[in-house]
Amino acid sequence: MLTPPQVAFVIPAWNESACLPSTLDALRQAVTDAGVDAETVVVDDASTDDTAALAVAGGVRLVQVAHRQIGATRNAGAAASTAPWLVFVDADTRVDATLLRAAMAVLAAGAAGGGCLVQLEGPRPWHLRLGVRLVGLAFRRTGIAPGCFLFCTRAAFDAVGGFDTTWYAGEDVAMSRALAGVGRFVILREAVQTSGRKLAHTSPWQQLRMLLRFAWRGRDMLRNREALHLWYGGPDGRPPR
């Protein structure tokens, strides 16, 4: 009987053909450099582009669903693997060996899960970099992992029932708090590289409007997919690039 890999990387993907290949390349290199026994599961959530074909070409396990709900999509990836450790990575996010070793060490030491800091790739406006930096520090202080890189043991994942599928955004906050309730939850000092494309392709005015809507409507806004164009795209069926 084959022994399952120690860790499964779960990548939710919706029309991610532009980002997925480089994400898989970076993850493959990180796994090799860190000497980790791992598998990668790409969960294609009703994509209309070449996401599924690129996942197959990349030699990873492909799961196809039609949830259009980030928590349910991540849960489907976790269910496709029996690995005792889970790492959830976004399709536009680059993991390196330093970060991977740190996450594995934390899990090996008995933590229930954790996350890391976030850095934006490439040239981005200063206000975006500052905003991401401030949010990252606030997340670290409050023990919240960003959804682009969140890791946990399968035992902890099962204990909290996986990602809460009533949230269309903010599910990473809910998951972080749930995991912290069953064990030690660690925010690493190491950072992961992510594109920041959603913020980069919306104007400061659009971002302000979204924040004002959130201030007015509160957390209920995060339970409504139609109110979350930044995450779920527009009429053309594509996420912001």
PyMOL commands that set and color helices and strands:
alter all, ss='L'
color gray80, all
select helices_A, chain A and resi 20-34+51-57+70-79+97-108+126-142+154-159+171-180+197-200+204-223+225-227+229-232
alter helices_A, ss='H'
color red, helices_A
select strands_A, chain A and resi 7-13+38-45+61-65+85-89+93-94+113-120+149-153+185-194
alter strands_A, ss='S'
color yellow, strands_A
deselect
rebuild
show_as cartoon
